[in-house]
Amino acid sequence: MTLPLQINRRDVPVATARLLLTVAEAEQLHASLCHALDKQPALDGAPECRKPIQYPGGRHRF
């Protein structure tokens, strides 16, 4: 899997690169990003992993 990256400095693009990942690395990156964004509200259209889960008894977990 190839992930295109863009590096900005003060909102001005300064470089681009391609990050090559194995499937396992891509899955770990996905999990890490979801964990890092855990305290932020999910936007409309966000993937399922970013939406709150309703557990029996009313306990919420993200």
N, CA, C, O and CB atoms as a CASP TS submission, in Angstrom:
PFRMAT TS
TARGET T0000
AUTHOR 0000-0000-0000
METHOD Language model
MODEL 1
PARENT N/A
ATOM      1  N   MET     1       0.848  -1.150   0.000  1.00  0.00           N
ATOM      2  CA  MET     1       0.000   0.000   0.000  1.00  0.00           C
ATOM      3  C   MET     1       0.903   1.224   0.000  1.00  0.00           C
ATOM      4  O   MET     1       1.913   1.253   0.703  1.00  0.00           O
ATOM      5  CB  MET     1      -0.970  -0.009   1.210  1.00  0.00           C
ATOM      6  N   THR     2       0.546   2.225  -0.778  1.00  0.00           N
ATOM      7  CA  THR     2       1.295   3.475  -0.839  1.00  0.00           C
ATOM      8  C   THR     2       0.409   4.600  -0.334  1.00  0.00           C
ATOM      9  O   THR     2      -0.726   4.764  -0.780  1.00  0.00           O
ATOM     10  CB  THR     2       1.793   3.765  -2.282  1.00  0.00           C
ATOM     11  N   LEU     3       0.938   5.366   0.594  1.00  0.00           N
ATOM     12  CA  LEU     3       0.212   6.494   1.162  1.00  0.00           C
ATOM     13  C   LEU     3       0.934   7.775   0.767  1.00  0.00           C
ATOM     14  O   LEU     3       2.080   7.975   1.169  1.00  0.00           O
ATOM     15  CB  LEU     3       0.093   6.371   2.716  1.00  0.00           C
ATOM     16  N   PRO     4       0.295   8.648  -0.012  1.00  0.00           N
ATOM     17  CA  PRO     4       0.950   9.902  -0.380  1.00  0.00           C
ATOM     18  C   PRO     4       0.962  10.859   0.812  1.00  0.00           C
ATOM     19  O   PRO     4      -0.040  11.006   1.512  1.00  0.00           O
ATOM     20  CB  PRO     4       0.241  10.554  -1.591  1.00  0.00           C
ATOM     21  N   LEU     5       2.093  11.500   1.030  1.00  0.00           N
ATOM     22  CA  LEU     5       2.239  12.459   2.128  1.00  0.00           C
ATOM     23  C   LEU     5       2.631  13.814   1.556  1.00  0.00           C
ATOM     24  O   LEU     5       3.318  13.899   0.538  1.00  0.00           O
ATOM     25  CB  LEU     5       3.297  11.971   3.164  1.00  0.00           C
ATOM     26  N   GLN     6       2.190  14.858   2.218  1.00  0.00           N
ATOM     27  CA  GLN     6       2.593  16.208   1.852  1.00  0.00           C
ATOM     28  C   GLN     6       3.044  16.918   3.117  1.00  0.00           C
ATOM     29  O   GLN     6       2.323  16.926   4.114  1.00  0.00           O
ATOM     30  CB  GLN     6       1.432  16.983   1.150  1.00  0.00           C
ATOM     31  N   ILE     7       4.217  17.509   3.088  1.00  0.00           N
ATOM     32  CA  ILE     7       4.751  18.240   4.229  1.00  0.00           C
ATOM     33  C   ILE     7       4.538  19.727   3.972  1.00  0.00           C
ATOM     34  O   ILE     7       4.937  20.258   2.936  1.00  0.00           O
ATOM     35  CB  ILE     7       6.268  17.913   4.462  1.00  0.00           C
ATOM     36  N   ASN     8       3.900  20.387   4.939  1.00  0.00           N
ATOM     37  CA  ASN     8       3.623  21.816   4.828  1.00  0.00           C
ATOM     38  C   ASN     8       4.391  22.577   5.896  1.00  0.00           C
ATOM     39  O   ASN     8       4.660  22.072   6.986  1.00  0.00           O
ATOM     40  CB  ASN     8       2.112  22.092   4.950  1.00  0.00           C
ATOM     41  N   ARG     9       4.726  23.784   5.552  1.00  0.00           N
ATOM     42  CA  ARG     9       5.321  24.707   6.516  1.00  0.00           C
ATOM     43  C   ARG     9       4.502  25.989   6.445  1.00  0.00           C
ATOM     44  O   ARG     9       4.479  26.683   5.429  1.00  0.00           O
ATOM     45  CB  ARG     9       6.861  24.973   6.216  1.00  0.00           C
ATOM     46  N   ARG    10       3.828  26.283   7.561  1.00  0.00           N
ATOM     47  CA  ARG    10       2.928  27.453   7.605  1.00  0.00           C
ATOM     48  C   ARG    10       1.930  27.408   6.450  1.00  0.00           C
ATOM     49  O   ARG    10       1.718  28.404   5.759  1.00  0.00           O
ATOM     50  CB  ARG    10       3.742  28.773   7.551  1.00  0.00           C
ATOM     51  N   ASP    11       1.333  26.258   6.255  1.00  0.00           N
ATOM     52  CA  ASP    11       0.311  26.033   5.225  1.00  0.00           C
ATOM     53  C   ASP    11       0.820  26.131   3.786  1.00  0.00           C
ATOM     54  O   ASP    11       0.023  26.229   2.854  1.00  0.00           O
ATOM     55  CB  ASP    11      -0.794  27.016   5.409  1.00  0.00           C
ATOM     56  N   VAL    12       2.125  26.107   3.602  1.00  0.00           N
ATOM     57  CA  VAL    12       2.710  26.123   2.256  1.00  0.00           C
ATOM     58  C   VAL    12       3.382  24.772   2.007  1.00  0.00           C
ATOM     59  O   VAL    12       4.282  24.391   2.756  1.00  0.00           O
ATOM     60  CB  VAL    12       3.741  27.305   2.094  1.00  0.00           C
ATOM     61  N   PRO    13       2.961  24.035   0.964  1.00  0.00           N
ATOM     62  CA  PRO    13       3.586  22.742   0.681  1.00  0.00           C
ATOM     63  C   PRO    13       5.085  22.909   0.393  1.00  0.00           C
ATOM     64  O   PRO    13       5.482  23.756  -0.407  1.00  0.00           O
ATOM     65  CB  PRO    13       2.886  22.060  -0.514  1.00  0.00           C
ATOM     66  N   VAL    14       5.904  22.091   1.053  1.00  0.00           N
ATOM     67  CA  VAL    14       7.353  22.157   0.832  1.00  0.00           C
ATOM     68  C   VAL    14       7.923  20.849   0.294  1.00  0.00           C
ATOM     69  O   VAL    14       9.018  20.834  -0.268  1.00  0.00           O
ATOM     70  CB  VAL    14       8.057  22.522   2.123  1.00  0.00           C
ATOM     71  N   ALA    15       7.187  19.751   0.464  1.00  0.00           N
ATOM     72  CA  ALA    15       7.694  18.464  -0.032  1.00  0.00           C
ATOM     73  C   ALA    15       6.559  17.457  -0.100  1.00  0.00           C
ATOM     74  O   ALA    15       5.559  17.575   0.608  1.00  0.00           O
ATOM     75  CB  ALA    15       8.836  17.929   0.872  1.00  0.00           C
ATOM     76  N   THR    16       6.732  16.474  -0.957  1.00  0.00           N
ATOM     77  CA  THR    16       5.819  15.340  -1.023  1.00  0.00           C
ATOM     78  C   THR    16       6.646  14.067  -0.978  1.00  0.00           C
ATOM     79  O   THR    16       7.820  14.054  -1.348  1.00  0.00           O
ATOM     80  CB  THR    16       4.931  15.392  -2.309  1.00  0.00           C
ATOM     81  N   ALA    17       6.018  13.009  -0.522  1.00  0.00           N
ATOM     82  CA  ALA    17       6.700  11.719  -0.432  1.00  0.00           C
ATOM     83  C   ALA    17       5.660  10.618  -0.504  1.00  0.00           C
ATOM     84  O   ALA    17       4.469  10.855  -0.304  1.00  0.00           O
ATOM     85  CB  ALA    17       7.537  11.608   0.878  1.00  0.00           C
ATOM     86  N   ARG    18       6.121   9.416  -0.791  1.00  0.00           N
ATOM     87  CA  ARG    18       5.246   8.237  -0.789  1.00  0.00           C
ATOM     88  C   ARG    18       5.688   7.342   0.359  1.00  0.00           C
ATOM     89  O   ARG    18       6.861   6.979   0.456  1.00  0.00           O
ATOM     90  CB  ARG    18       5.298   7.466  -2.170  1.00  0.00           C
ATOM     91  N   LEU    19       4.748   6.986   1.228  1.00  0.00           N
ATOM     92  CA  LEU    19       5.016   6.082   2.337  1.00  0.00           C
ATOM     93  C   LEU    19       4.543   4.698   1.924  1.00  0.00           C
ATOM     94  O   LEU    19       3.345   4.478   1.743  1.00  0.00           O
ATOM     95  CB  LEU    19       4.310   6.559   3.656  1.00  0.00           C
ATOM     96  N   LEU    20       5.464   3.773   1.775  1.00  0.00           N
ATOM     97  CA  LEU    20       5.130   2.399   1.390  1.00  0.00           C
ATOM     98  C   LEU    20       4.895   1.571   2.650  1.00  0.00           C
ATOM     99  O   LEU    20       5.752   1.516   3.532  1.00  0.00           O
ATOM    100  CB  LEU    20       6.262   1.767   0.516  1.00  0.00           C
ATOM    101  N   LEU    21       3.732   0.930   2.730  1.00  0.00           N
ATOM    102  CA  LEU    21       3.357   0.149   3.903  1.00  0.00           C
ATOM    103  C   LEU    21       2.919  -1.249   3.509  1.00  0.00           C
ATOM    104  O   LEU    21       2.298  -1.452   2.466  1.00  0.00           O
ATOM    105  CB  LEU    21       2.246   0.848   4.677  1.00  0.00           C
ATOM    106  N   THR    22       3.254  -2.213   4.362  1.00  0.00           N
ATOM    107  CA  THR    22       2.674  -3.541   4.210  1.00  0.00           C
ATOM    108  C   THR    22       1.236  -3.472   4.717  1.00  0.00           C
ATOM    109  O   THR    22       0.842  -2.470   5.315  1.00  0.00           O
ATOM    110  CB  THR    22       3.510  -4.632   4.986  1.00  0.00           C
ATOM    111  N   VAL    23       0.463  -4.501   4.492  1.00  0.00           N
ATOM    112  CA  VAL    23      -0.912  -4.515   4.990  1.00  0.00           C
ATOM    113  C   VAL    23      -0.914  -4.422   6.517  1.00  0.00           C
ATOM    114  O   VAL    23      -1.729  -3.700   7.093  1.00  0.00           O
ATOM    115  CB  VAL    23      -1.652  -5.797   4.521  1.00  0.00           C
ATOM    116  N   ALA    24      -0.016  -5.141   7.167  1.00  0.00           N
ATOM    117  CA  ALA    24       0.056  -5.110   8.625  1.00  0.00           C
ATOM    118  C   ALA    24       0.424  -3.709   9.128  1.00  0.00           C
ATOM    119  O   ALA    24      -0.140  -3.237  10.115  1.00  0.00           O
ATOM    120  CB  ALA    24       1.079  -6.143   9.130  1.00  0.00           C
ATOM    121  N   GLU    25       1.358  -3.052   8.460  1.00  0.00           N
ATOM    122  CA  GLU    25       1.740  -1.692   8.851  1.00  0.00           C
ATOM    123  C   GLU    25       0.584  -0.716   8.635  1.00  0.00           C
ATOM    124  O   GLU    25       0.366   0.177   9.454  1.00  0.00           O
ATOM    125  CB  GLU    25       2.976  -1.233   8.058  1.00  0.00           C
ATOM    126  N   ALA    26      -0.150  -0.877   7.546  1.00  0.00           N
ATOM    127  CA  ALA    26      -1.302  -0.016   7.274  1.00  0.00           C
ATOM    128  C   ALA    26      -2.377  -0.208   8.338  1.00  0.00           C
ATOM    129  O   ALA    26      -2.986   0.766   8.781  1.00  0.00           O
ATOM    130  CB  ALA    26      -1.878  -0.307   5.876  1.00  0.00           C
ATOM    131  N   GLU    27      -2.619  -1.452   8.755  1.00  0.00           N
ATOM    132  CA  GLU    27      -3.598  -1.722   9.811  1.00  0.00           C
ATOM    133  C   GLU    27      -3.159  -1.094  11.133  1.00  0.00           C
ATOM    134  O   GLU    27      -3.983  -0.546  11.867  1.00  0.00           O
ATOM    135  CB  GLU    27      -3.796  -3.240   9.986  1.00  0.00           C
ATOM    136  N   GLN    28      -1.879  -1.171  11.432  1.00  0.00           N
ATOM    137  CA  GLN    28      -1.376  -0.583  12.673  1.00  0.00           C
ATOM    138  C   GLN    28      -1.477   0.948  12.621  1.00  0.00           C
ATOM    139  O   GLN    28      -1.837   1.576  13.616  1.00  0.00           O
ATOM    140  CB  GLN    28       0.090  -1.020  12.923  1.00  0.00           C
ATOM    141  N   LEU    29      -1.165   1.541  11.485  1.00  0.00           N
ATOM    142  CA  LEU    29      -1.309   2.987  11.327  1.00  0.00           C
ATOM    143  C   LEU    29      -2.762   3.402  11.499  1.00  0.00           C
ATOM    144  O   LEU    29      -3.051   4.391  12.173  1.00  0.00           O
ATOM    145  CB  LEU    29      -0.788   3.437   9.953  1.00  0.00           C
ATOM    146  N   HIS    30      -3.674   2.655  10.898  1.00  0.00           N
ATOM    147  CA  HIS    30      -5.104   2.933  11.023  1.00  0.00           C
ATOM    148  C   HIS    30      -5.529   2.904  12.485  1.00  0.00           C
ATOM    149  O   HIS    30      -6.204   3.819  12.954  1.00  0.00           O
ATOM    150  CB  HIS    30      -5.925   1.921  10.210  1.00  0.00           C
ATOM    151  N   ALA    31      -5.137   1.857  13.207  1.00  0.00           N
ATOM    152  CA  ALA    31      -5.490   1.740  14.626  1.00  0.00           C
ATOM    153  C   ALA    31      -4.878   2.876  15.439  1.00  0.00           C
ATOM    154  O   ALA    31      -5.530   3.424  16.327  1.00  0.00           O
ATOM    155  CB  ALA    31      -5.026   0.385  15.185  1.00  0.00           C
ATOM    156  N   SER    32      -3.642   3.230  15.143  1.00  0.00           N
ATOM    157  CA  SER    32      -2.970   4.304  15.877  1.00  0.00           C
ATOM    158  C   SER    32      -3.643   5.653  15.637  1.00  0.00           C
ATOM    159  O   SER    32      -3.787   6.450  16.564  1.00  0.00           O
ATOM    160  CB  SER    32      -1.497   4.379  15.474  1.00  0.00           C
ATOM    161  N   LEU    33      -4.056   5.911  14.393  1.00  0.00           N
ATOM    162  CA  LEU    33      -4.738   7.168  14.095  1.00  0.00           C
ATOM    163  C   LEU    33      -6.100   7.233  14.777  1.00  0.00           C
ATOM    164  O   LEU    33      -6.477   8.279  15.306  1.00  0.00           O
ATOM    165  CB  LEU    33      -4.900   7.340  12.585  1.00  0.00           C
ATOM    166  N   CYS    34      -6.846   6.121  14.771  1.00  0.00           N
ATOM    167  CA  CYS    34      -8.134   6.095  15.469  1.00  0.00           C
ATOM    168  C   CYS    34      -7.926   6.342  16.965  1.00  0.00           C
ATOM    169  O   CYS    34      -8.699   7.071  17.587  1.00  0.00           O
ATOM    170  CB  CYS    34      -8.855   4.740  15.237  1.00  0.00           C
ATOM    171  N   HIS    35      -6.888   5.738  17.542  1.00  0.00           N
ATOM    172  CA  HIS    35      -6.587   5.939  18.961  1.00  0.00           C
ATOM    173  C   HIS    35      -6.208   7.397  19.222  1.00  0.00           C
ATOM    174  O   HIS    35      -6.658   7.983  20.208  1.00  0.00           O
ATOM    175  CB  HIS    35      -5.446   4.998  19.414  1.00  0.00           C
ATOM    176  N   ALA    36      -5.399   7.980  18.365  1.00  0.00           N
ATOM    177  CA  ALA    36      -4.967   9.365  18.549  1.00  0.00           C
ATOM    178  C   ALA    36      -6.138  10.343  18.443  1.00  0.00           C
ATOM    179  O   ALA    36      -6.133  11.389  19.092  1.00  0.00           O
ATOM    180  CB  ALA    36      -3.898   9.722  17.520  1.00  0.00           C
ATOM    181  N   LEU    37      -7.133  10.010  17.634  1.00  0.00           N
ATOM    182  CA  LEU    37      -8.297  10.871  17.444  1.00  0.00           C
ATOM    183  C   LEU    37      -9.440  10.547  18.396  1.00  0.00           C
ATOM    184  O   LEU    37     -10.519  11.132  18.291  1.00  0.00           O
ATOM    185  CB  LEU    37      -8.781  10.764  16.029  1.00  0.00           C
ATOM    186  N   ASP    38      -9.214   9.620  19.323  1.00  0.00           N
ATOM    187  CA  ASP    38     -10.268   9.090  20.186  1.00  0.00           C
ATOM    188  C   ASP    38     -11.055  10.160  20.921  1.00  0.00           C
ATOM    189  O   ASP    38     -12.272  10.029  21.053  1.00  0.00           O
ATOM    190  CB  ASP    38      -9.676   8.154  21.178  1.00  0.00           C
ATOM    191  N   LYS    39     -10.416  11.200  21.398  1.00  0.00           N
ATOM    192  CA  LYS    39     -11.102  12.227  22.187  1.00  0.00           C
ATOM    193  C   LYS    39     -11.775  13.284  21.321  1.00  0.00           C
ATOM    194  O   LYS    39     -12.487  14.144  21.839  1.00  0.00           O
ATOM    195  CB  LYS    39     -10.124  12.895  23.123  1.00  0.00           C
ATOM    196  N   GLN    40     -11.561  13.231  20.015  1.00  0.00           N
ATOM    197  CA  GLN    40     -12.160  14.201  19.100  1.00  0.00           C
ATOM    198  C   GLN    40     -13.496  13.662  18.590  1.00  0.00           C
ATOM    199  O   GLN    40     -13.613  12.463  18.333  1.00  0.00           O
ATOM    200  CB  GLN    40     -11.203  14.509  17.914  1.00  0.00           C
ATOM    201  N   PRO    41     -14.510  14.527  18.437  1.00  0.00           N
ATOM    202  CA  PRO    41     -15.782  14.038  17.901  1.00  0.00           C
ATOM    203  C   PRO    41     -15.624  13.589  16.447  1.00  0.00           C
ATOM    204  O   PRO    41     -14.905  14.208  15.663  1.00  0.00           O
ATOM    205  CB  PRO    41     -16.863  15.130  18.005  1.00  0.00           C
ATOM    206  N   ALA    42     -16.306  12.510  16.112  1.00  0.00           N
ATOM    207  CA  ALA    42     -16.257  11.993  14.743  1.00  0.00           C
ATOM    208  C   ALA    42     -17.091  12.886  13.829  1.00  0.00           C
ATOM    209  O   ALA    42     -18.195  13.294  14.189  1.00  0.00           O
ATOM    210  CB  ALA    42     -16.767  10.525  14.686  1.00  0.00           C
ATOM    211  N   LEU    43     -16.567  13.183  12.664  1.00  0.00           N
ATOM    212  CA  LEU    43     -17.276  13.993  11.683  1.00  0.00           C
ATOM    213  C   LEU    43     -18.299  13.146  10.936  1.00  0.00           C
ATOM    214  O   LEU    43     -18.200  11.919  10.926  1.00  0.00           O
ATOM    215  CB  LEU    43     -16.289  14.636  10.696  1.00  0.00           C
ATOM    216  N   ASP    44     -19.269  13.785  10.318  1.00  0.00           N
ATOM    217  CA  ASP    44     -20.216  13.066   9.464  1.00  0.00           C
ATOM    218  C   ASP    44     -19.435  12.354   8.369  1.00  0.00           C
ATOM    219  O   ASP    44     -18.522  12.935   7.782  1.00  0.00           O
ATOM    220  CB  ASP    44     -21.280  14.036   8.850  1.00  0.00           C
ATOM    221  N   GLY    45     -19.775  11.132   8.096  1.00  0.00           N
ATOM    222  CA  GLY    45     -19.089  10.367   7.066  1.00  0.00           C
ATOM    223  C   GLY    45     -17.815   9.698   7.549  1.00  0.00           C
ATOM    224  O   GLY    45     -17.087   9.110   6.750  1.00  0.00           O
ATOM    225  N   ALA    46     -17.534   9.777   8.848  1.00  0.00           N
ATOM    226  CA  ALA    46     -16.329   9.137   9.396  1.00  0.00           C
ATOM    227  C   ALA    46     -16.473   7.618   9.320  1.00  0.00           C
ATOM    228  O   ALA    46     -17.592   7.105   9.331  1.00  0.00           O
ATOM    229  CB  ALA    46     -16.080   9.587  10.868  1.00  0.00           C
ATOM    230  N   PRO    47     -15.357   6.896   9.244  1.00  0.00           N
ATOM    231  CA  PRO    47     -15.436   5.439   9.214  1.00  0.00           C
ATOM    232  C   PRO    47     -16.061   4.895  10.502  1.00  0.00           C
ATOM    233  O   PRO    47     -16.067   5.572  11.529  1.00  0.00           O
ATOM    234  CB  PRO    47     -14.040   4.836   9.007  1.00  0.00           C
ATOM    235  N   GLU    48     -16.574   3.692  10.440  1.00  0.00           N
ATOM    236  CA  GLU    48     -17.245   3.064  11.584  1.00  0.00           C
ATOM    237  C   GLU    48     -16.379   3.036  12.837  1.00  0.00           C
ATOM    238  O   GLU    48     -16.894   3.171  13.948  1.00  0.00           O
ATOM    239  CB  GLU    48     -17.653   1.655  11.228  1.00  0.00           C
ATOM    240  N   CYS    49     -15.067   2.863  12.672  1.00  0.00           N
ATOM    241  CA  CYS    49     -14.191   2.759  13.839  1.00  0.00           C
ATOM    242  C   CYS    49     -14.139   4.053  14.643  1.00  0.00           C
ATOM    243  O   CYS    49     -13.687   4.047  15.789  1.00  0.00           O
ATOM    244  CB  CYS    49     -12.792   2.375  13.403  1.00  0.00           C
ATOM    245  N   ARG    50     -14.593   5.162  14.062  1.00  0.00           N
ATOM    246  CA  ARG    50     -14.574   6.458  14.751  1.00  0.00           C
ATOM    247  C   ARG    50     -15.914   6.797  15.401  1.00  0.00           C
ATOM    248  O   ARG    50     -16.028   7.820  16.077  1.00  0.00           O
ATOM    249  CB  ARG    50     -14.194   7.555  13.777  1.00  0.00           C
ATOM    250  N   LYS    51     -16.913   5.966  15.209  1.00  0.00           N
ATOM    251  CA  LYS    51     -18.229   6.254  15.760  1.00  0.00           C
ATOM    252  C   LYS    51     -18.382   5.599  17.128  1.00  0.00           C
ATOM    253  O   LYS    51     -17.832   4.523  17.364  1.00  0.00           O
ATOM    254  CB  LYS    51     -19.335   5.773  14.804  1.00  0.00           C
ATOM    255  N   PRO    52     -19.131   6.246  18.039  1.00  0.00           N
ATOM    256  CA  PRO    52     -19.295   5.683  19.377  1.00  0.00           C
ATOM    257  C   PRO    52     -20.048   4.360  19.332  1.00  0.00           C
ATOM    258  O   PRO    52     -20.882   4.120  18.459  1.00  0.00           O
ATOM    259  CB  PRO    52     -20.027   6.670  20.283  1.00  0.00           C
ATOM    260  N   ILE    53     -19.729   3.523  20.290  1.00  0.00           N
ATOM    261  CA  ILE    53     -20.378   2.217  20.419  1.00  0.00           C
ATOM    262  C   ILE    53     -21.293   2.284  21.630  1.00  0.00           C
ATOM    263  O   ILE    53     -20.862   2.691  22.709  1.00  0.00           O
ATOM    264  CB  ILE    53     -19.326   1.051  20.560  1.00  0.00           C
ATOM    265  N   GLN    54     -22.534   1.896  21.468  1.00  0.00           N
ATOM    266  CA  GLN    54     -23.475   1.868  22.586  1.00  0.00           C
ATOM    267  C   GLN    54     -23.480   0.461  23.183  1.00  0.00           C
ATOM    268  O   GLN    54     -23.834  -0.506  22.509  1.00  0.00           O
ATOM    269  CB  GLN    54     -24.914   2.288  22.127  1.00  0.00           C
ATOM    270  N   TYR    55     -23.088   0.358  24.438  1.00  0.00           N
ATOM    271  CA  TYR    55     -23.067  -0.928  25.125  1.00  0.00           C
ATOM    272  C   TYR    55     -24.347  -1.095  25.928  1.00  0.00           C
ATOM    273  O   TYR    55     -24.962  -0.103  26.317  1.00  0.00           O
ATOM    274  CB  TYR    55     -21.827  -1.046  26.043  1.00  0.00           C
ATOM    275  N   PRO    56     -24.759  -2.335  26.184  1.00  0.00           N
ATOM    276  CA  PRO    56     -25.935  -2.562  27.041  1.00  0.00           C
ATOM    277  C   PRO    56     -25.715  -1.866  28.381  1.00  0.00           C
ATOM    278  O   PRO    56     -24.608  -1.880  28.919  1.00  0.00           O
ATOM    279  CB  PRO    56     -26.197  -4.093  27.251  1.00  0.00           C
ATOM    280  N   GLY    57     -26.766  -1.262  28.913  1.00  0.00           N
ATOM    281  CA  GLY    57     -26.650  -0.561  30.182  1.00  0.00           C
ATOM    282  C   GLY    57     -26.314   0.909  30.006  1.00  0.00           C
ATOM    283  O   GLY    57     -26.196   1.634  30.994  1.00  0.00           O
ATOM    284  N   GLY    58     -26.158   1.367  28.762  1.00  0.00           N
ATOM    285  CA  GLY    58     -25.953   2.782  28.503  1.00  0.00           C
ATOM    286  C   GLY    58     -24.527   3.278  28.551  1.00  0.00           C
ATOM    287  O   GLY    58     -24.294   4.469  28.342  1.00  0.00           O
ATOM    288  N   ARG    59     -23.562   2.415  28.817  1.00  0.00           N
ATOM    289  CA  ARG    59     -22.167   2.852  28.871  1.00  0.00           C
ATOM    290  C   ARG    59     -21.648   3.130  27.471  1.00  0.00           C
ATOM    291  O   ARG    59     -21.787   2.286  26.585  1.00  0.00           O
ATOM    292  CB  ARG    59     -21.290   1.796  29.565  1.00  0.00           C
ATOM    293  N   HIS    60     -21.055   4.293  27.255  1.00  0.00           N
ATOM    294  CA  HIS    60     -20.486   4.640  25.950  1.00  0.00           C
ATOM    295  C   HIS    60     -19.001   4.339  25.956  1.00  0.00           C
ATOM    296  O   HIS    60     -18.319   4.522  26.964  1.00  0.00           O
ATOM    297  CB  HIS    60     -20.738   6.130  25.605  1.00  0.00           C
ATOM    298  N   ARG    61     -18.524   3.887  24.849  1.00  0.00           N
ATOM    299  CA  ARG    61     -17.086   3.689  24.666  1.00  0.00           C
ATOM    300  C   ARG    61     -16.754   4.012  23.227  1.00  0.00           C
ATOM    301  O   ARG    61     -17.509   3.658  22.321  1.00  0.00           O
ATOM    302  CB  ARG    61     -16.649   2.232  25.031  1.00  0.00           C
ATOM    303  N   PHE    62     -15.645   4.674  23.006  1.00  0.00           N
ATOM    304  CA  PHE    62     -15.241   5.058  21.666  1.00  0.00           C
ATOM    305  C   PHE    62     -14.094   4.211  21.219  1.00  0.00           C
ATOM    306  O   PHE    62     -13.600   4.379  20.104  1.00  0.00           O
ATOM    307  CB  PHE    62     -14.870   6.526  21.603  1.00  0.00           C
TER
END
